[in-house]
Amino acid sequence: MKIITFITFGIVPMALFAQAPAPSSSDGFGSVLMVLLICAIIFIVCRELLCWYYKINKMVSNQEEIIRLLKLIADRDNSKINQENKEIIIEPFHKK
């Protein structure tokens, strides 16, 4: 699939450029701006499609959930350790 994607991204710009009319010399800045805008839109659309196809968005959300759960576990373990340390430190000072 990566080869097909690479070939597609390599061939499509050449095919589009071959059919493009000759640029006029009077409006150079506007045409450059339009080309950059079109390229940016194509990049964003293709990026979203590739991220969806390779499930990158799903992997990121799974990793965020794992991090959240690990923090929850770490906080719970830290609170247990802190309670045990308080009991160990306070007990010798208690006089009965």
Phi and psi restraints in degrees (range 20) as a CNS / XPLOR table:
assign (resid 1 and name C) (resid 2 and name N)
       (resid 2 and name CA) (resid 2 and name C) 1.0 -65.1 20.0 2
assign (resid 2 and name N) (resid 2 and name CA)
       (resid 2 and name C) (resid 3 and name N) 1.0 -35.3 20.0 2
assign (resid 2 and name C) (resid 3 and name N)
       (resid 3 and name CA) (resid 3 and name C) 1.0 -67.0 20.0 2
assign (resid 3 and name N) (resid 3 and name CA)
       (resid 3 and name C) (resid 4 and name N) 1.0 -41.8 20.0 2
assign (resid 3 and name C) (resid 4 and name N)
       (resid 4 and name CA) (resid 4 and name C) 1.0 -63.1 20.0 2
assign (resid 4 and name N) (resid 4 and name CA)
       (resid 4 and name C) (resid 5 and name N) 1.0 -42.6 20.0 2
assign (resid 4 and name C) (resid 5 and name N)
       (resid 5 and name CA) (resid 5 and name C) 1.0 -62.9 20.0 2
assign (resid 5 and name N) (resid 5 and name CA)
       (resid 5 and name C) (resid 6 and name N) 1.0 -44.5 20.0 2
assign (resid 5 and name C) (resid 6 and name N)
       (resid 6 and name CA) (resid 6 and name C) 1.0 -62.7 20.0 2
assign (resid 6 and name N) (resid 6 and name CA)
       (resid 6 and name C) (resid 7 and name N) 1.0 -44.6 20.0 2
assign (resid 6 and name C) (resid 7 and name N)
       (resid 7 and name CA) (resid 7 and name C) 1.0 -64.1 20.0 2
assign (resid 7 and name N) (resid 7 and name CA)
       (resid 7 and name C) (resid 8 and name N) 1.0 -41.7 20.0 2
assign (resid 7 and name C) (resid 8 and name N)
       (resid 8 and name CA) (resid 8 and name C) 1.0 -61.4 20.0 2
assign (resid 8 and name N) (resid 8 and name CA)
       (resid 8 and name C) (resid 9 and name N) 1.0 -46.8 20.0 2
assign (resid 8 and name C) (resid 9 and name N)
       (resid 9 and name CA) (resid 9 and name C) 1.0 -68.3 20.0 2
assign (resid 9 and name N) (resid 9 and name CA)
       (resid 9 and name C) (resid 10 and name N) 1.0 -22.7 20.0 2
assign (resid 9 and name C) (resid 10 and name N)
       (resid 10 and name CA) (resid 10 and name C) 1.0 -82.4 20.0 2
assign (resid 10 and name N) (resid 10 and name CA)
       (resid 10 and name C) (resid 11 and name N) 1.0 -35.9 20.0 2
assign (resid 10 and name C) (resid 11 and name N)
       (resid 11 and name CA) (resid 11 and name C) 1.0 -86.9 20.0 2
assign (resid 11 and name N) (resid 11 and name CA)
       (resid 11 and name C) (resid 12 and name N) 1.0 -38.8 20.0 2
assign (resid 11 and name C) (resid 12 and name N)
       (resid 12 and name CA) (resid 12 and name C) 1.0 -58.4 20.0 2
assign (resid 12 and name N) (resid 12 and name CA)
       (resid 12 and name C) (resid 13 and name N) 1.0 -47.7 20.0 2
assign (resid 12 and name C) (resid 13 and name N)
       (resid 13 and name CA) (resid 13 and name C) 1.0 -61.6 20.0 2
assign (resid 13 and name N) (resid 13 and name CA)
       (resid 13 and name C) (resid 14 and name N) 1.0 -36.9 20.0 2
assign (resid 13 and name C) (resid 14 and name N)
       (resid 14 and name CA) (resid 14 and name C) 1.0 -67.1 20.0 2
assign (resid 14 and name N) (resid 14 and name CA)
       (resid 14 and name C) (resid 15 and name N) 1.0 -39.6 20.0 2
assign (resid 14 and name C) (resid 15 and name N)
       (resid 15 and name CA) (resid 15 and name C) 1.0 -67.7 20.0 2
assign (resid 15 and name N) (resid 15 and name CA)
       (resid 15 and name C) (resid 16 and name N) 1.0 -39.5 20.0 2
assign (resid 15 and name C) (resid 16 and name N)
       (resid 16 and name CA) (resid 16 and name C) 1.0 -69.1 20.0 2
assign (resid 16 and name N) (resid 16 and name CA)
       (resid 16 and name C) (resid 17 and name N) 1.0 -38.6 20.0 2
assign (resid 16 and name C) (resid 17 and name N)
       (resid 17 and name CA) (resid 17 and name C) 1.0 -67.8 20.0 2
assign (resid 17 and name N) (resid 17 and name CA)
       (resid 17 and name C) (resid 18 and name N) 1.0 -34.6 20.0 2
assign (resid 17 and name C) (resid 18 and name N)
       (resid 18 and name CA) (resid 18 and name C) 1.0 -66.5 20.0 2
assign (resid 18 and name N) (resid 18 and name CA)
       (resid 18 and name C) (resid 19 and name N) 1.0 -26.7 20.0 2
assign (resid 18 and name C) (resid 19 and name N)
       (resid 19 and name CA) (resid 19 and name C) 1.0 -100.1 20.0 2
assign (resid 19 and name N) (resid 19 and name CA)
       (resid 19 and name C) (resid 20 and name N) 1.0 -0.3 20.0 2
assign (resid 19 and name C) (resid 20 and name N)
       (resid 20 and name CA) (resid 20 and name C) 1.0 -76.1 20.0 2
assign (resid 20 and name N) (resid 20 and name CA)
       (resid 20 and name C) (resid 21 and name N) 1.0 143.7 20.0 2
assign (resid 20 and name C) (resid 21 and name N)
       (resid 21 and name CA) (resid 21 and name C) 1.0 -70.9 20.0 2
assign (resid 21 and name N) (resid 21 and name CA)
       (resid 21 and name C) (resid 22 and name N) 1.0 160.1 20.0 2
assign (resid 21 and name C) (resid 22 and name N)
       (resid 22 and name CA) (resid 22 and name C) 1.0 -64.5 20.0 2
assign (resid 22 and name N) (resid 22 and name CA)
       (resid 22 and name C) (resid 23 and name N) 1.0 134.7 20.0 2
assign (resid 22 and name C) (resid 23 and name N)
       (resid 23 and name CA) (resid 23 and name C) 1.0 -69.6 20.0 2
assign (resid 23 and name N) (resid 23 and name CA)
       (resid 23 and name C) (resid 24 and name N) 1.0 142.8 20.0 2
assign (resid 23 and name C) (resid 24 and name N)
       (resid 24 and name CA) (resid 24 and name C) 1.0 -88.2 20.0 2
assign (resid 24 and name N) (resid 24 and name CA)
       (resid 24 and name C) (resid 25 and name N) 1.0 149.0 20.0 2
assign (resid 24 and name C) (resid 25 and name N)
       (resid 25 and name CA) (resid 25 and name C) 1.0 -82.6 20.0 2
assign (resid 25 and name N) (resid 25 and name CA)
       (resid 25 and name C) (resid 26 and name N) 1.0 -10.2 20.0 2
assign (resid 25 and name C) (resid 26 and name N)
       (resid 26 and name CA) (resid 26 and name C) 1.0 -79.6 20.0 2
assign (resid 26 and name N) (resid 26 and name CA)
       (resid 26 and name C) (resid 27 and name N) 1.0 -31.5 20.0 2
assign (resid 26 and name C) (resid 27 and name N)
       (resid 27 and name CA) (resid 27 and name C) 1.0 -123.1 20.0 2
assign (resid 27 and name N) (resid 27 and name CA)
       (resid 27 and name C) (resid 28 and name N) 1.0 65.0 20.0 2
assign (resid 27 and name C) (resid 28 and name N)
       (resid 28 and name CA) (resid 28 and name C) 1.0 -74.0 20.0 2
assign (resid 28 and name N) (resid 28 and name CA)
       (resid 28 and name C) (resid 29 and name N) 1.0 -43.1 20.0 2
assign (resid 28 and name C) (resid 29 and name N)
       (resid 29 and name CA) (resid 29 and name C) 1.0 -68.8 20.0 2
assign (resid 29 and name N) (resid 29 and name CA)
       (resid 29 and name C) (resid 30 and name N) 1.0 -40.9 20.0 2
assign (resid 29 and name C) (resid 30 and name N)
       (resid 30 and name CA) (resid 30 and name C) 1.0 -65.4 20.0 2
assign (resid 30 and name N) (resid 30 and name CA)
       (resid 30 and name C) (resid 31 and name N) 1.0 -40.1 20.0 2
assign (resid 30 and name C) (resid 31 and name N)
       (resid 31 and name CA) (resid 31 and name C) 1.0 -70.4 20.0 2
assign (resid 31 and name N) (resid 31 and name CA)
       (resid 31 and name C) (resid 32 and name N) 1.0 -36.8 20.0 2
assign (resid 31 and name C) (resid 32 and name N)
       (resid 32 and name CA) (resid 32 and name C) 1.0 -64.5 20.0 2
assign (resid 32 and name N) (resid 32 and name CA)
       (resid 32 and name C) (resid 33 and name N) 1.0 -41.7 20.0 2
assign (resid 32 and name C) (resid 33 and name N)
       (resid 33 and name CA) (resid 33 and name C) 1.0 -63.3 20.0 2
assign (resid 33 and name N) (resid 33 and name CA)
       (resid 33 and name C) (resid 34 and name N) 1.0 -41.8 20.0 2
assign (resid 33 and name C) (resid 34 and name N)
       (resid 34 and name CA) (resid 34 and name C) 1.0 -64.5 20.0 2
assign (resid 34 and name N) (resid 34 and name CA)
       (resid 34 and name C) (resid 35 and name N) 1.0 -41.5 20.0 2
assign (resid 34 and name C) (resid 35 and name N)
       (resid 35 and name CA) (resid 35 and name C) 1.0 -63.2 20.0 2
assign (resid 35 and name N) (resid 35 and name CA)
       (resid 35 and name C) (resid 36 and name N) 1.0 -43.7 20.0 2
assign (resid 35 and name C) (resid 36 and name N)
       (resid 36 and name CA) (resid 36 and name C) 1.0 -64.1 20.0 2
assign (resid 36 and name N) (resid 36 and name CA)
       (resid 36 and name C) (resid 37 and name N) 1.0 -39.3 20.0 2
assign (resid 36 and name C) (resid 37 and name N)
       (resid 37 and name CA) (resid 37 and name C) 1.0 -64.9 20.0 2
assign (resid 37 and name N) (resid 37 and name CA)
       (resid 37 and name C) (resid 38 and name N) 1.0 -44.0 20.0 2
assign (resid 37 and name C) (resid 38 and name N)
       (resid 38 and name CA) (resid 38 and name C) 1.0 -64.5 20.0 2
assign (resid 38 and name N) (resid 38 and name CA)
       (resid 38 and name C) (resid 39 and name N) 1.0 -41.1 20.0 2
assign (resid 38 and name C) (resid 39 and name N)
       (resid 39 and name CA) (resid 39 and name C) 1.0 -63.5 20.0 2
assign (resid 39 and name N) (resid 39 and name CA)
       (resid 39 and name C) (resid 40 and name N) 1.0 -40.1 20.0 2
assign (resid 39 and name C) (resid 40 and name N)
       (resid 40 and name CA) (resid 40 and name C) 1.0 -64.4 20.0 2
assign (resid 40 and name N) (resid 40 and name CA)
       (resid 40 and name C) (resid 41 and name N) 1.0 -42.0 20.0 2
assign (resid 40 and name C) (resid 41 and name N)
       (resid 41 and name CA) (resid 41 and name C) 1.0 -65.6 20.0 2
assign (resid 41 and name N) (resid 41 and name CA)
       (resid 41 and name C) (resid 42 and name N) 1.0 -43.6 20.0 2
assign (resid 41 and name C) (resid 42 and name N)
       (resid 42 and name CA) (resid 42 and name C) 1.0 -61.9 20.0 2
assign (resid 42 and name N) (resid 42 and name CA)
       (resid 42 and name C) (resid 43 and name N) 1.0 -41.5 20.0 2
assign (resid 42 and name C) (resid 43 and name N)
       (resid 43 and name CA) (resid 43 and name C) 1.0 -61.9 20.0 2
assign (resid 43 and name N) (resid 43 and name CA)
       (resid 43 and name C) (resid 44 and name N) 1.0 -45.5 20.0 2
assign (resid 43 and name C) (resid 44 and name N)
       (resid 44 and name CA) (resid 44 and name C) 1.0 -63.2 20.0 2
assign (resid 44 and name N) (resid 44 and name CA)
       (resid 44 and name C) (resid 45 and name N) 1.0 -44.6 20.0 2
assign (resid 44 and name C) (resid 45 and name N)
       (resid 45 and name CA) (resid 45 and name C) 1.0 -64.7 20.0 2
assign (resid 45 and name N) (resid 45 and name CA)
       (resid 45 and name C) (resid 46 and name N) 1.0 -46.0 20.0 2
assign (resid 45 and name C) (resid 46 and name N)
       (resid 46 and name CA) (resid 46 and name C) 1.0 -65.6 20.0 2
assign (resid 46 and name N) (resid 46 and name CA)
       (resid 46 and name C) (resid 47 and name N) 1.0 -36.5 20.0 2
assign (resid 46 and name C) (resid 47 and name N)
       (resid 47 and name CA) (resid 47 and name C) 1.0 -63.7 20.0 2
assign (resid 47 and name N) (resid 47 and name CA)
       (resid 47 and name C) (resid 48 and name N) 1.0 -44.7 20.0 2
assign (resid 47 and name C) (resid 48 and name N)
       (resid 48 and name CA) (resid 48 and name C) 1.0 -63.0 20.0 2
assign (resid 48 and name N) (resid 48 and name CA)
       (resid 48 and name C) (resid 49 and name N) 1.0 -40.6 20.0 2
assign (resid 48 and name C) (resid 49 and name N)
       (resid 49 and name CA) (resid 49 and name C) 1.0 -64.8 20.0 2
assign (resid 49 and name N) (resid 49 and name CA)
       (resid 49 and name C) (resid 50 and name N) 1.0 -42.9 20.0 2
assign (resid 49 and name C) (resid 50 and name N)
       (resid 50 and name CA) (resid 50 and name C) 1.0 -67.4 20.0 2
assign (resid 50 and name N) (resid 50 and name CA)
       (resid 50 and name C) (resid 51 and name N) 1.0 -40.6 20.0 2
assign (resid 50 and name C) (resid 51 and name N)
       (resid 51 and name CA) (resid 51 and name C) 1.0 -63.3 20.0 2
assign (resid 51 and name N) (resid 51 and name CA)
       (resid 51 and name C) (resid 52 and name N) 1.0 -38.5 20.0 2
assign (resid 51 and name C) (resid 52 and name N)
       (resid 52 and name CA) (resid 52 and name C) 1.0 -67.8 20.0 2
assign (resid 52 and name N) (resid 52 and name CA)
       (resid 52 and name C) (resid 53 and name N) 1.0 -43.6 20.0 2
assign (resid 52 and name C) (resid 53 and name N)
       (resid 53 and name CA) (resid 53 and name C) 1.0 -65.3 20.0 2
assign (resid 53 and name N) (resid 53 and name CA)
       (resid 53 and name C) (resid 54 and name N) 1.0 -44.0 20.0 2
assign (resid 53 and name C) (resid 54 and name N)
       (resid 54 and name CA) (resid 54 and name C) 1.0 -88.3 20.0 2
assign (resid 54 and name N) (resid 54 and name CA)
       (resid 54 and name C) (resid 55 and name N) 1.0 7.0 20.0 2
assign (resid 54 and name C) (resid 55 and name N)
       (resid 55 and name CA) (resid 55 and name C) 1.0 58.9 20.0 2
assign (resid 55 and name N) (resid 55 and name CA)
       (resid 55 and name C) (resid 56 and name N) 1.0 34.6 20.0 2
assign (resid 55 and name C) (resid 56 and name N)
       (resid 56 and name CA) (resid 56 and name C) 1.0 -68.4 20.0 2
assign (resid 56 and name N) (resid 56 and name CA)
       (resid 56 and name C) (resid 57 and name N) 1.0 -40.2 20.0 2
assign (resid 56 and name C) (resid 57 and name N)
       (resid 57 and name CA) (resid 57 and name C) 1.0 -61.5 20.0 2
assign (resid 57 and name N) (resid 57 and name CA)
       (resid 57 and name C) (resid 58 and name N) 1.0 -39.9 20.0 2
assign (resid 57 and name C) (resid 58 and name N)
       (resid 58 and name CA) (resid 58 and name C) 1.0 -66.2 20.0 2
assign (resid 58 and name N) (resid 58 and name CA)
       (resid 58 and name C) (resid 59 and name N) 1.0 -40.8 20.0 2
assign (resid 58 and name C) (resid 59 and name N)
       (resid 59 and name CA) (resid 59 and name C) 1.0 -64.2 20.0 2
assign (resid 59 and name N) (resid 59 and name CA)
       (resid 59 and name C) (resid 60 and name N) 1.0 -39.7 20.0 2
assign (resid 59 and name C) (resid 60 and name N)
       (resid 60 and name CA) (resid 60 and name C) 1.0 -65.0 20.0 2
assign (resid 60 and name N) (resid 60 and name CA)
       (resid 60 and name C) (resid 61 and name N) 1.0 -43.4 20.0 2
assign (resid 60 and name C) (resid 61 and name N)
       (resid 61 and name CA) (resid 61 and name C) 1.0 -66.2 20.0 2
assign (resid 61 and name N) (resid 61 and name CA)
       (resid 61 and name C) (resid 62 and name N) 1.0 -36.3 20.0 2
assign (resid 61 and name C) (resid 62 and name N)
       (resid 62 and name CA) (resid 62 and name C) 1.0 -64.7 20.0 2
assign (resid 62 and name N) (resid 62 and name CA)
       (resid 62 and name C) (resid 63 and name N) 1.0 -40.7 20.0 2
assign (resid 62 and name C) (resid 63 and name N)
       (resid 63 and name CA) (resid 63 and name C) 1.0 -66.8 20.0 2
assign (resid 63 and name N) (resid 63 and name CA)
       (resid 63 and name C) (resid 64 and name N) 1.0 -37.5 20.0 2
assign (resid 63 and name C) (resid 64 and name N)
       (resid 64 and name CA) (resid 64 and name C) 1.0 -64.1 20.0 2
assign (resid 64 and name N) (resid 64 and name CA)
       (resid 64 and name C) (resid 65 and name N) 1.0 -39.1 20.0 2
assign (resid 64 and name C) (resid 65 and name N)
       (resid 65 and name CA) (resid 65 and name C) 1.0 -65.7 20.0 2
assign (resid 65 and name N) (resid 65 and name CA)
       (resid 65 and name C) (resid 66 and name N) 1.0 -40.6 20.0 2
assign (resid 65 and name C) (resid 66 and name N)
       (resid 66 and name CA) (resid 66 and name C) 1.0 -62.9 20.0 2
assign (resid 66 and name N) (resid 66 and name CA)
       (resid 66 and name C) (resid 67 and name N) 1.0 -43.3 20.0 2
assign (resid 66 and name C) (resid 67 and name N)
       (resid 67 and name CA) (resid 67 and name C) 1.0 -62.3 20.0 2
assign (resid 67 and name N) (resid 67 and name CA)
       (resid 67 and name C) (resid 68 and name N) 1.0 -42.7 20.0 2
assign (resid 67 and name C) (resid 68 and name N)
       (resid 68 and name CA) (resid 68 and name C) 1.0 -61.5 20.0 2
assign (resid 68 and name N) (resid 68 and name CA)
       (resid 68 and name C) (resid 69 and name N) 1.0 -43.4 20.0 2
assign (resid 68 and name C) (resid 69 and name N)
       (resid 69 and name CA) (resid 69 and name C) 1.0 -68.1 20.0 2
assign (resid 69 and name N) (resid 69 and name CA)
       (resid 69 and name C) (resid 70 and name N) 1.0 -38.9 20.0 2
assign (resid 69 and name C) (resid 70 and name N)
       (resid 70 and name CA) (resid 70 and name C) 1.0 -64.7 20.0 2
assign (resid 70 and name N) (resid 70 and name CA)
       (resid 70 and name C) (resid 71 and name N) 1.0 -38.4 20.0 2
assign (resid 70 and name C) (resid 71 and name N)
       (resid 71 and name CA) (resid 71 and name C) 1.0 -64.6 20.0 2
assign (resid 71 and name N) (resid 71 and name CA)
       (resid 71 and name C) (resid 72 and name N) 1.0 -39.1 20.0 2
assign (resid 71 and name C) (resid 72 and name N)
       (resid 72 and name CA) (resid 72 and name C) 1.0 -62.8 20.0 2
assign (resid 72 and name N) (resid 72 and name CA)
       (resid 72 and name C) (resid 73 and name N) 1.0 -44.6 20.0 2
assign (resid 72 and name C) (resid 73 and name N)
       (resid 73 and name CA) (resid 73 and name C) 1.0 -64.7 20.0 2
assign (resid 73 and name N) (resid 73 and name CA)
       (resid 73 and name C) (resid 74 and name N) 1.0 -42.1 20.0 2
assign (resid 73 and name C) (resid 74 and name N)
       (resid 74 and name CA) (resid 74 and name C) 1.0 -64.6 20.0 2
assign (resid 74 and name N) (resid 74 and name CA)
       (resid 74 and name C) (resid 75 and name N) 1.0 -40.9 20.0 2
assign (resid 74 and name C) (resid 75 and name N)
       (resid 75 and name CA) (resid 75 and name C) 1.0 -64.4 20.0 2
assign (resid 75 and name N) (resid 75 and name CA)
       (resid 75 and name C) (resid 76 and name N) 1.0 -40.1 20.0 2
assign (resid 75 and name C) (resid 76 and name N)
       (resid 76 and name CA) (resid 76 and name C) 1.0 -65.3 20.0 2
assign (resid 76 and name N) (resid 76 and name CA)
       (resid 76 and name C) (resid 77 and name N) 1.0 -43.2 20.0 2
assign (resid 76 and name C) (resid 77 and name N)
       (resid 77 and name CA) (resid 77 and name C) 1.0 -66.8 20.0 2
assign (resid 77 and name N) (resid 77 and name CA)
       (resid 77 and name C) (resid 78 and name N) 1.0 -38.3 20.0 2
assign (resid 77 and name C) (resid 78 and name N)
       (resid 78 and name CA) (resid 78 and name C) 1.0 -64.6 20.0 2
assign (resid 78 and name N) (resid 78 and name CA)
       (resid 78 and name C) (resid 79 and name N) 1.0 -38.4 20.0 2
assign (resid 78 and name C) (resid 79 and name N)
       (resid 79 and name CA) (resid 79 and name C) 1.0 -67.5 20.0 2
assign (resid 79 and name N) (resid 79 and name CA)
       (resid 79 and name C) (resid 80 and name N) 1.0 -36.8 20.0 2
assign (resid 79 and name C) (resid 80 and name N)
       (resid 80 and name CA) (resid 80 and name C) 1.0 -66.0 20.0 2
assign (resid 80 and name N) (resid 80 and name CA)
       (resid 80 and name C) (resid 81 and name N) 1.0 -43.2 20.0 2
assign (resid 80 and name C) (resid 81 and name N)
       (resid 81 and name CA) (resid 81 and name C) 1.0 -64.5 20.0 2
assign (resid 81 and name N) (resid 81 and name CA)
       (resid 81 and name C) (resid 82 and name N) 1.0 -42.5 20.0 2
assign (resid 81 and name C) (resid 82 and name N)
       (resid 82 and name CA) (resid 82 and name C) 1.0 -63.1 20.0 2
assign (resid 82 and name N) (resid 82 and name CA)
       (resid 82 and name C) (resid 83 and name N) 1.0 -40.0 20.0 2
assign (resid 82 and name C) (resid 83 and name N)
       (resid 83 and name CA) (resid 83 and name C) 1.0 -66.0 20.0 2
assign (resid 83 and name N) (resid 83 and name CA)
       (resid 83 and name C) (resid 84 and name N) 1.0 -40.6 20.0 2
assign (resid 83 and name C) (resid 84 and name N)
       (resid 84 and name CA) (resid 84 and name C) 1.0 -64.9 20.0 2
assign (resid 84 and name N) (resid 84 and name CA)
       (resid 84 and name C) (resid 85 and name N) 1.0 -41.3 20.0 2
assign (resid 84 and name C) (resid 85 and name N)
       (resid 85 and name CA) (resid 85 and name C) 1.0 -65.5 20.0 2
assign (resid 85 and name N) (resid 85 and name CA)
       (resid 85 and name C) (resid 86 and name N) 1.0 -38.5 20.0 2
assign (resid 85 and name C) (resid 86 and name N)
       (resid 86 and name CA) (resid 86 and name C) 1.0 -63.4 20.0 2
assign (resid 86 and name N) (resid 86 and name CA)
       (resid 86 and name C) (resid 87 and name N) 1.0 -41.7 20.0 2
assign (resid 86 and name C) (resid 87 and name N)
       (resid 87 and name CA) (resid 87 and name C) 1.0 -65.1 20.0 2
assign (resid 87 and name N) (resid 87 and name CA)
       (resid 87 and name C) (resid 88 and name N) 1.0 -40.7 20.0 2
assign (resid 87 and name C) (resid 88 and name N)
       (resid 88 and name CA) (resid 88 and name C) 1.0 -67.5 20.0 2
assign (resid 88 and name N) (resid 88 and name CA)
       (resid 88 and name C) (resid 89 and name N) 1.0 -40.6 20.0 2
assign (resid 88 and name C) (resid 89 and name N)
       (resid 89 and name CA) (resid 89 and name C) 1.0 -74.1 20.0 2
assign (resid 89 and name N) (resid 89 and name CA)
       (resid 89 and name C) (resid 90 and name N) 1.0 -40.9 20.0 2
assign (resid 89 and name C) (resid 90 and name N)
       (resid 90 and name CA) (resid 90 and name C) 1.0 -76.0 20.0 2
assign (resid 90 and name N) (resid 90 and name CA)
       (resid 90 and name C) (resid 91 and name N) 1.0 -35.5 20.0 2
assign (resid 90 and name C) (resid 91 and name N)
       (resid 91 and name CA) (resid 91 and name C) 1.0 -55.9 20.0 2
assign (resid 91 and name N) (resid 91 and name CA)
       (resid 91 and name C) (resid 92 and name N) 1.0 -45.0 20.0 2
assign (resid 91 and name C) (resid 92 and name N)
       (resid 92 and name CA) (resid 92 and name C) 1.0 -63.2 20.0 2
assign (resid 92 and name N) (resid 92 and name CA)
       (resid 92 and name C) (resid 93 and name N) 1.0 -23.6 20.0 2
assign (resid 92 and name C) (resid 93 and name N)
       (resid 93 and name CA) (resid 93 and name C) 1.0 -88.6 20.0 2
assign (resid 93 and name N) (resid 93 and name CA)
       (resid 93 and name C) (resid 94 and name N) 1.0 -8.8 20.0 2
assign (resid 93 and name C) (resid 94 and name N)
       (resid 94 and name CA) (resid 94 and name C) 1.0 -78.9 20.0 2
assign (resid 94 and name N) (resid 94 and name CA)
       (resid 94 and name C) (resid 95 and name N) 1.0 123.7 20.0 2
assign (resid 94 and name C) (resid 95 and name N)
       (resid 95 and name CA) (resid 95 and name C) 1.0 -106.2 20.0 2
assign (resid 95 and name N) (resid 95 and name CA)
       (resid 95 and name C) (resid 96 and name N) 1.0 131.8 20.0 2
